């Protein structure tokens, strides 16, 4: 794990690119939406999850005008390669680049569509030739949890993370999920920029569908705070972008969008500081073992709830043996 500032530093390139979006011209603080996500600690604290930040860069490329300088083109190519090969998002976003190439019919847009399709093909090969289903991926699919999962991550954790856990009942979360979907539809309808609307709207829907498919056998776990944060990082950011874009529309929508974005920022500020990691002094225990002396290992309770699941049986047995 890394400190929070390390994770935020890794988002700086995407943040700078965000400032270049035409819809955000003259308002560079919009780039802060990359880090102003209350539910993003799992992304920023684990270098493996950097793929989610790079995936956001792919969405930014769809919204930016075609580059004119050699440096800009080289940067876009590198972003597509690293973003496309670091996770399965090139497979998801390939149709977006294909549609853009068909609409623009330029050599650059076609080259980017081919490149993203190539990285997507590599990801697809690894997905379909990878390991088989694990035990946790063979259980029943509880579709009733879908609205509650949306309510938890795009409702409660995005706009009201300061509320106590007692409010996270299935009824409340389901209501929030329905409200979040309806609100997102209204924001999409009120956004003036048509290209922004279809790209972000389709991307949010596709990301949510893929996340729910990935977690289909343990959907109820997404109703627990802190579970599956990374799957909702991109939809939360793009929801913030849509709110910012809607803030320039009609008077009623402008007031509502600004109020919701204020809640978005407030929710993050109240959840910005995390408890420090416990220092278990592992170097001391390692030195004792090398010297052949007995030592007592501390037990971390950080993932105790996860260890109750059958999928962590080996980890639990090892801890009990210790």
JOQUIVEN-V454306 format. One record per residue. RES is the residue in one small letter. SS is DSSP state (helix for helix, strand for strand, loop for the rest). PHI is phi in degrees with one decimal (* if undefined). OMEGA is omega in radians with two decimals (* if undefined). Layout:
BEGIN
<<RES SS PHI OMEGA> <RES SS PHI OMEGA>>
END
This chain:
BEGIN
<<x loop * 3.14> <x loop -118.9 3.06> <x loop -70.1 -3.06> <x helix -59.2 -3.08> <x helix -65.9 3.09> <x helix -67.4 3.13> <x helix -64.9 3.14> <x helix -67.1 3.11> <x helix -62.8 3.13> <x helix -66.0 -3.13> <x loop -92.0 -3.00> <x helix -63.7 -3.12> <x helix -63.0 3.12> <x helix -63.3 3.12> <x helix -63.4 3.10> <x helix -64.3 3.11> <x helix -62.8 3.14> <x helix -60.0 3.12> <x helix -61.0 -3.08> <x loop -82.7 3.14> <x loop -62.2 -3.11> <x helix -56.6 -3.10> <x helix -69.5 -3.13> <x helix -107.6 -3.07> <x loop -57.7 3.12> <x loop 80.6 -3.14> <x loop -130.7 -3.04> <x helix -63.7 -3.13> <x helix -66.8 3.10> <x helix -62.7 3.13> <x helix -63.7 3.12> <x helix -64.7 3.09> <x helix -61.6 3.11> <x helix -64.5 -3.11> <x loop -112.3 -3.14> <x loop -83.1 3.10> <x loop -127.3 -3.07> <x loop -60.7 -2.98> <x loop -99.8 -2.94> <x loop -114.5 -3.08> <x helix -62.5 3.14> <x helix -65.8 3.13> <x helix -77.2 -3.03> <x helix -77.0 -3.03> <x loop -94.3 -3.09> <x loop -134.4 -3.05> <x helix -64.3 3.11> <x helix -62.5 -3.10> <x helix -83.2 3.04> <x helix -61.8 3.13> <x helix -57.9 -3.13> <x helix -71.3 3.09> <x helix -69.3 3.10> <x helix -64.2 3.09> <x helix -63.4 3.07> <x helix -62.7 3.08> <x helix -61.1 3.11> <x helix -65.2 3.09> <x helix -65.6 3.12> <x helix -60.9 3.13> <x helix -60.4 3.13> <x helix -67.2 -3.08> <x helix -93.6 -3.12> <x loop -79.7 3.00> <x loop -68.3 -3.11> <x loop -63.0 -3.12> <x loop -69.9 3.14> <x loop -113.9 -3.11> <x loop -92.2 3.13> <x helix -63.9 -3.12> <x helix -63.7 3.14> <x helix -65.2 3.14> <x helix -67.4 3.11> <x helix -63.7 3.11> <x helix -63.7 3.12> <x helix -64.7 3.13> <x helix -64.4 3.12> <x helix -63.6 3.13> <x helix -63.7 3.12> <x helix -64.3 -3.12> <x helix -67.1 -3.11> <x helix -70.1 3.11> <x helix -67.7 -3.12> <x helix -75.1 -3.09> <x helix -96.2 -3.10> <x loop -87.6 -3.13> <x loop -165.2 -3.07> <x loop -80.0 -3.01> <x helix -71.1 3.08> <x helix -64.4 3.09> <x helix -68.5 -3.14> <x helix -73.1 -3.00> <x helix -93.5 3.12> <x helix -54.9 3.11> <x helix -60.5 3.12> <x helix -64.1 3.12> <x helix -67.3 3.11> <x helix -66.0 3.11> <x helix -63.9 3.12> <x helix -64.3 3.10> <x helix -64.5 3.12> <x helix -67.4 -3.12> <x helix -74.7 -3.08> <x helix -83.9 -3.13> <x loop 53.7 3.09> <x loop -105.1 -3.12> <x helix -63.3 -3.11> <x helix -68.1 -3.14> <x helix -63.9 3.10> <x helix -68.8 3.11> <x helix -64.8 3.11> <x helix -66.4 3.10> <x helix -64.1 3.11> <x helix -66.8 -3.11> <x helix -65.6 -3.14> <x helix -68.4 3.08> <x helix -67.3 3.12> <x helix -65.8 3.10> <x helix -66.3 3.08> <x helix -65.4 3.10> <x helix -65.5 3.08> <x helix -63.6 3.12> <x helix -62.6 3.13> <x helix -62.5 3.14> <x helix -62.7 -3.14> <x helix -68.3 3.13> <x helix -67.8 -3.06> <x helix -82.9 3.10> <x loop -114.2 -3.13> <x loop -84.0 -3.13> <x loop -67.9 3.13> <x loop -72.2 -3.11> <x loop -65.0 3.07> <x loop -87.4 -3.08> <x helix -54.5 -3.09> <x helix -74.7 -3.12> <x helix -102.7 -3.11> <x loop -125.8 -3.11> <x loop -83.7 3.14> <x loop -70.5 3.10> <x loop -101.6 -3.09> <x loop -104.5 -3.06> <x helix -68.4 3.14> <x helix -62.8 -3.11> <x helix -83.1 -3.07> <x helix -59.4 -3.14> <x helix -60.8 3.13> <x helix -65.4 3.12> <x helix -65.4 3.08> <x helix -64.4 3.13> <x helix -63.9 3.13> <x helix -65.7 -2.96> <x helix -94.6 3.12> <x helix -98.0 3.10> <x helix -118.9 -3.03> <x helix -64.3 -3.06> <x helix -73.4 -3.13> <x helix -87.4 -3.03> <x helix -118.1 -3.08> <x loop -150.9 -3.09> <x loop -69.7 -3.14> <x loop -78.0 -3.13> <x loop -66.1 -3.11> <x loop -67.7 -3.14> <x helix -58.7 -3.09> <x helix -62.5 -3.12> <x helix -81.8 -3.06> <x loop -82.5 3.10> <x loop -83.8 3.12> <x helix -55.1 -3.13> <x helix -65.2 3.14> <x helix -64.0 -3.12> <x helix -65.8 3.10> <x helix -63.7 3.10> <x helix -62.9 3.11> <x helix -64.8 3.12> <x helix -63.4 3.10> <x helix -63.1 3.12> <x helix -65.0 -3.14> <x helix -65.0 3.13> <x helix -64.6 3.12> <x helix -64.1 3.13> <x helix -64.7 3.12> <x helix -64.3 3.10> <x helix -63.8 3.13> <x helix -66.2 -3.14> <x helix -64.4 3.11> <x helix -62.2 -3.12> <x helix -70.6 -3.07> <x helix -88.7 -3.14> <x loop -77.7 -3.05> <x loop -72.7 -3.06> <x loop -72.1 -3.06> <x helix -67.4 -3.13> <x helix -64.9 3.08> <x helix -60.2 -3.08> <x helix -63.3 -3.06> <x helix -74.6 -3.13> <x helix -69.1 -3.11> <x helix -69.3 3.12> <x helix -62.1 3.13> <x helix -66.7 -3.14> <x helix -66.1 3.12> <x helix -62.1 3.13> <x helix -62.0 -3.13> <x helix -67.5 3.13> <x helix -65.9 3.10> <x helix -65.4 3.13> <x helix -63.0 3.14> <x helix -68.3 3.11> <x helix -65.2 3.14> <x helix -68.6 3.07> <x helix -67.5 3.13> <x helix -63.0 -3.08> <x loop -103.6 -2.97> <x helix -61.0 -3.09> <x helix -90.8 3.07> <x helix -142.8 3.12> <x helix -59.0 3.14> <x helix -58.7 3.13> <x helix -68.5 3.12> <x helix -74.6 3.09> <x helix -85.5 -3.14> <x loop -100.3 3.14> <x loop -58.6 3.10> <x loop 92.1 3.14> <x loop -91.8 3.07> <x loop 68.7 -3.10> <x helix -56.9 -3.03> <x helix -64.0 -3.10> <x helix -69.8 -3.08> <x helix -113.0 -3.14> <x helix -61.0 -3.12> <x helix -67.3 3.09> <x helix -58.6 3.13> <x helix -66.5 3.14> <x helix -64.6 -3.11> <x helix -68.9 3.01> <x helix -63.6 3.09> <x helix -63.0 3.11> <x helix -61.8 3.13> <x helix -64.5 3.10> <x helix -63.2 3.14> <x helix -67.0 3.11> <x helix -68.5 3.13> <x helix -70.3 -3.14> <x loop -66.8 3.13> <x loop -104.4 -3.11> <x loop -89.3 -3.10> <x loop -59.2 -3.00> <x helix -59.0 -3.10> <x helix -63.4 -3.12> <x helix -65.9 3.14> <x helix -63.1 3.14> <x helix -64.9 -3.12> <x helix -65.1 -3.11> <x helix -65.0 3.13> <x helix -68.1 3.10> <x helix -65.2 3.14> <x helix -66.3 3.12> <x helix -68.3 3.06> <x helix -63.4 3.06> <x helix -63.9 3.11> <x helix -58.4 -3.13> <x helix -67.9 -3.13> <x helix -61.3 3.13> <x helix -61.1 3.13> <x helix -72.5 -3.09> <x helix -61.4 -3.14> <x loop -76.3 -3.10> <x loop -120.1 -3.01> <x loop -79.8 -3.11> <x loop -96.3 3.13> <x loop -112.1 3.08> <x loop -64.4 -3.13> <x loop -65.4 3.10> <x loop -66.8 3.13> <x loop -73.9 3.10> <x loop -88.6 -3.13> <x loop -91.1 3.08> <x loop 54.2 -3.13> <x helix -62.0 3.10> <x helix -57.3 3.12> <x helix -62.4 -3.12> <x helix -66.3 3.11> <x helix -65.0 3.12> <x helix -64.5 3.11> <x helix -63.2 3.14> <x helix -66.6 3.13> <x helix -63.4 -3.14> <x loop -81.4 3.12> <x loop 79.7 -3.14> <x loop -100.2 3.12> <x loop -72.0 3.12> <x loop -145.5 -3.12> <x loop -104.9 -3.11> <x loop -82.3 3.05> <x loop -74.1 3.14> <x loop -110.7 3.12> <x loop -81.6 3.11> <x loop -100.7 -3.03> <x loop -61.0 -3.09> <x loop -116.9 -3.11> <x loop -59.7 -3.12> <x loop -64.5 3.13> <x helix -67.4 -3.09> <x helix -70.8 3.08> <x helix -78.0 -3.11> <x loop -83.0 3.11> <x helix -59.1 -3.09> <x helix -66.7 3.14> <x helix -109.6 -3.07> <x helix -59.2 -3.10> <x helix -63.3 3.13> <x helix -60.8 -3.11> <x helix -65.5 3.13> <x helix -64.4 3.13> <x helix -64.9 3.11> <x helix -65.1 3.13> <x helix -66.2 3.12> <x helix -67.8 3.11> <x loop -63.6 *>>
END
